[in-house]
Amino acid sequence: MNNRFYPGDIVQHFKRETLDGEALAQNKYLYKIIGIATHSETGERMMVYQTLYEDNGMYVRPLEMFLSAVDHEKYPKINQKYRFEKVSDFE
């Protein structure tokens, strides 16, 4: 599986497309990539990332899920192709 993100990259979750101005200003659904970890018991690769809103929490998600495409049958109004995509204009 090819990882298209690197530590320090800023990414957005596809649900960011559904937000209004106030939530956008609060950086809702924006994350900083920390890196890839390996689950010590299963060997599964996990993406480690940090929120850029609220408490700056740290999260992990299976890498395969993190890199997966948006289910456009379930979310037909979403334009983003992948669950997480890099944000090029974040400051």
HELIX and SHEET records of a PDB file:
HELIX    1   1 PHE A   14  THR A   18  5                                   5    
HELIX    2   2 GLY A   21  ALA A   25  1                                   5    
HELIX    3   3 LEU A   63  PHE A   66  1                                   4    
SHEET    1   A 5 MET A  58  PRO A  62  0                                        
SHEET    2   A 5 ARG A  45  THR A  51 -1                                        
SHEET    3   A 5 LEU A  30  THR A  38 -1                                        
SHEET    4   A 5 ILE A  10  HIS A  13 -1                                        
SHEET    5   A 5 PHE A  84  LYS A  86 -1                                        
END                                                                             
